[in-house]
């Protein structure tokens, strides 16, 4: 089974994403440190309808990471670690993201010319509701499996031409 499906993106209300990003969490009393600072994050990130043509098909591409198995392996190596340390994304996300990049490359091979939105939640997409509409229920917070999800679709403006030959493709 391919790790992608045609989906109907479910959008949050304008401003709702910023509210979620500014919500405090352990170690970050003011919310995500990237909020309102990083170009791909709210408030600077454009909303999905400003990036993709929603009249055309939109695809979710995902990776499923065995978080429970990771915790077991880490516990064997570090028996003194707390559950929070064992689940820390710094230790599992790089491997999971490599797998997601492979899935995205395979998807683009089969669907050339589409644009990938790497942070759909920053662009106003309710990823949990969107995936549920595709028949995939995300655990929140993840306990057994963690998903990384990106969206792909027809760009509103053509992306810049990229070439593998020196001297071609640039402005």
Secondary structure, 3 states (H helix, E strand, C coil): CCCEEEECCCECCCCHHHHHHCCCECCECCCCCCCCCCCCCCCCCCCHHHCECCCCCEEEEEEEEEHHHHHHHHHHHCCCCCHHHHCCHHHHHHHHHHHHHHHHHHHHHHCCCCEEECCHHHHCECHHHHHHHCCCCCCCCCCCEEEEEEEEECECCCCCCCCCCCCCCCC
